[in-house]
Amino acid sequence: MKKFFGIFLISILLFGCTAQQIQDTVSAVLGSSTGNPTEQEAGQGLKDALGIGITKGMGLLSQQDGFSGNDLVKIPWPNEAEKVKEVMLNLGMQKQVDNVTTSLNRAAEKASGVAIDVFVQVLKQMTVTDAINIITGGNGAGTAYLKKTATPILTEKFRPIVDQSLGQVNATKYWSEATSIYNKVPFVKPVNTDLTGFVTEKALDGVFKMIEKEENNIRANPLARTSDLLKKVFGFADKNK
């Protein structure tokens, strides 16, 4: 029960369940305020909480414009390609520049949905000690834990999806056109960018930024603690700062 409670709190912390969703899950697991749930009941309650919380968090990114419409996570051109963008804009090729930017973000949106299953596995392996340390660890502690434990797996899963998606949204085509135009400019050094690697890295950055934003909001804003459970958990965290 103690292990379930610690992990359940983290799922709420990281993925921002609504007050009603939290209440529904707690009611389903505990049944009442008295007695202890069995291990089987606690396990099912954890699955329900994760299903609600993680789906909400990753759903924001995987929908259309989840990246491109959010300045916090929007993917720019690679740094080494900014000179390509500048040349194209000087040639009046705003539309072509926009096509590249949009296609990079579309590829990230397609990949972000697979994060759900990875986070489920990571949270299942979280210990009670991990959970308590995260709750009392201050801003970004939960996100830092996820970043450390999930990044290698997420990178492995994201890369092939991003690679496939780049072709589906014409990113490869637009990028080839852009670099070809630039590389024809006399005396410039050709630009060769690992586009798949770049978008994969930026997509992961976006995932963790969204998680940290929600985590820190709940930590800092008492009004975001919209249930007795959230008030109790983060009141405890406030006392142990």
C-alpha positions in Angstrom: 0.0 0.0 0.0 2.8 2.4 0.9 4.5 1.7 -2.5 1.3 2.2 -4.4 0.6 5.5 -2.6 4.0 6.9 -3.3 3.9 6.1 -7.0 0.3 7.2 -7.3 1.2 10.6 -6.0 4.0 10.9 -8.5 1.6 10.1 -11.4 -0.6 12.9 -10.2 2.4 15.2 -9.7 3.8 14.7 -13.2 0.8 14.5 -15.3 -1.8 16.8 -13.8 -5.0 14.7 -13.3 -8.1 16.8 -12.8 -9.8 16.8 -9.4 -12.6 14.7 -10.6 -10.3 12.1 -12.2 -8.2 11.9 -9.0 -11.4 11.4 -6.9 -12.8 8.8 -9.2 -9.5 6.8 -9.1 -9.2 7.0 -5.3 -12.8 6.0 -4.9 -12.3 3.0 -7.2 -9.2 1.8 -5.3 -10.1 2.4 -1.7 -13.9 2.1 -1.9 -14.1 4.1 1.4 -11.9 6.0 3.8 -11.5 3.0 6.0 -9.6 -0.2 5.5 -6.6 -1.0 3.3 -6.8 -2.1 -0.4 -5.3 -5.4 -1.3 -2.1 -5.5 -3.5 -4.3 -6.4 -6.5 -6.6 -3.4 -5.9 -3.7 -1.1 -5.4 -2.1 -2.3 -8.6 -5.3 -1.7 -10.6 -5.7 1.7 -9.1 -2.2 2.6 -10.1 -2.9 1.5 -13.7 -6.0 3.6 -13.8 -4.2 6.7 -12.4 -1.4 6.3 -14.9 -3.8 5.8 -17.8 -5.6 9.1 -16.9 -2.6 11.2 -16.1 -0.1 10.1 -18.8 -2.6 10.1 -21.6 -3.5 13.7 -20.7 0.1 14.9 -20.5 1.3 13.3 -23.8 -1.9 14.0 -25.6 -1.2 17.7 -25.6 2.0 17.1 -27.6 0.9 14.4 -29.9 -2.1 16.3 -31.3 -1.7 18.5 -34.4 0.1 21.8 -33.4 1.1 20.2 -30.1 4.6 21.3 -30.8 4.3 24.0 -33.5 1.6 25.8 -31.7 3.4 25.9 -28.3 6.3 28.4 -28.0 7.6 26.4 -25.0 8.4 23.4 -27.1 8.3 24.5 -30.8 11.2 23.1 -32.7 13.4 25.7 -34.5 15.9 25.1 -37.3 19.1 23.5 -36.3 21.7 26.1 -35.2 24.1 25.2 -38.0 21.3 25.7 -40.5 20.3 29.2 -39.4 22.5 30.5 -42.2 20.5 28.4 -44.7 17.3 30.0 -43.4 18.8 33.5 -43.6 19.8 33.0 -47.2 16.3 31.6 -48.1 14.6 34.5 -46.5 16.8 37.0 -48.3 15.7 35.3 -51.5 12.0 35.8 -50.6 11.4 32.1 -49.8 9.3 32.6 -46.6 6.9 29.8 -47.6 9.7 27.3 -48.1 11.2 28.3 -44.7 7.7 27.8 -43.1 7.3 24.4 -44.7 10.6 23.2 -43.2 9.7 24.5 -39.7 6.2 23.0 -39.8 7.3 19.6 -41.0 10.0 19.3 -38.3 7.3 19.9 -35.6 4.8 17.5 -37.3 7.4 14.7 -37.0 7.9 15.4 -33.3 4.1 15.3 -32.7 3.8 11.9 -34.3 6.6 10.5 -32.2 5.5 11.9 -28.8 2.7 9.5 -28.3 5.0 6.5 -27.7 6.2 8.2 -24.5 3.1 6.9 -22.7 4.2 3.3 -22.5 7.8 4.2 -21.5 6.7 6.4 -18.6 4.4 3.6 -17.4 7.3 1.2 -17.2 9.5 3.8 -15.5 7.0 4.6 -12.8 6.4 0.9 -12.1 10.0 0.6 -11.2 10.0 3.7 -8.9 10.7 2.9 -5.3 9.0 4.4 -2.3 12.2 6.2 -1.4 12.3 7.7 -4.9 8.7 8.9 -4.6 9.3 10.6 -1.3 12.5 12.2 -2.5 10.8 13.6 -5.5 7.8 15.0 -3.6 10.1 16.8 -1.2 12.8 17.6 -3.8 11.5 20.9 -5.1 10.9 22.2 -8.6 11.8 19.8 -11.4 12.7 16.9 -9.1 10.1 14.6 -10.7 11.1 15.6 -14.2 14.8 15.2 -13.5 14.1 11.6 -12.3 12.1 10.8 -15.5 14.7 12.4 -17.7 17.5 10.3 -16.1 15.7 7.0 -16.2 13.6 7.4 -19.4 15.8 9.3 -21.9 17.8 6.3 -23.3 14.6 4.2 -23.9 12.7 7.2 -25.3 15.5 8.0 -27.7 15.6 4.5 -29.0 11.8 4.5 -29.6 11.5 8.0 -30.9 14.3 7.9 -33.5 12.7 5.4 -36.0 9.3 7.1 -35.7 10.8 10.5 -36.3 12.7 9.1 -39.3 9.6 7.7 -40.8 7.5 10.7 -40.0 10.0 13.1 -41.6 9.3 11.4 -44.9 5.5 11.3 -44.4 5.3 15.1 -43.7 7.7 15.9 -46.5 10.3 17.2 -44.1 13.1 15.4 -45.9 12.0 16.8 -49.3 11.7 20.4 -47.9 15.0 20.1 -46.1 16.8 18.8 -49.2 15.4 21.6 -51.3 16.6 24.2 -48.7 20.1 22.8 -48.3 20.5 22.4 -52.1 19.6 26.1 -52.6 22.1 27.1 -49.9 24.9 24.8 -51.0 24.8 26.3 -54.5 25.8 29.7 -53.1 29.5 30.3 -54.0 32.2 29.7 -51.4 29.8 28.5 -48.6 30.5 25.4 -46.6 27.9 22.7 -47.3 25.4 22.0 -44.5 24.9 18.4 -43.5 22.6 17.9 -40.6 21.4 14.7 -39.0 17.8 15.8 -39.2 16.4 12.7 -37.5 18.8 13.1 -34.6 18.0 16.7 -34.3 14.2 16.3 -34.2 14.4 13.4 -31.9 16.5 15.4 -29.4 14.1 18.4 -29.6 11.0 16.2 -29.3 12.4 14.7 -26.1 13.2 18.2 -24.8 9.6 19.2 -25.4 8.2 16.2 -23.6 10.2 17.0 -20.5 9.5 20.7 -20.6 5.7 20.0 -20.6 6.1 17.7 -17.6 8.2 20.1 -15.7 5.8 23.0 -16.3 2.9 21.0 -14.8 5.0 19.7 -11.9 6.2 23.2 -10.9 2.8 24.7 -11.3 1.4 22.3 -8.7 4.3 22.8 -6.4 4.1 26.6 -6.5 0.4 27.3 -6.8 -1.9 26.3 -4.0 -4.9 27.0 -6.2 -3.7 24.2 -8.5 -4.2 21.7 -5.7 -7.8 21.2 -6.5 -8.6 18.2 -4.2 -8.0 17.2 -0.6 -5.4 14.7 -1.8 -3.3 17.2 -3.6 -3.6 19.7 -0.7 -2.4 17.0 1.7 0.5 15.8 -0.5 1.9 19.2 -1.4 1.2 20.6 2.1 3.5 17.8 3.2 6.0 18.9 0.6 5.8 22.5 1.7 6.6 21.6 5.2 9.6 19.6 4.2 11.3 22.2 1.9 
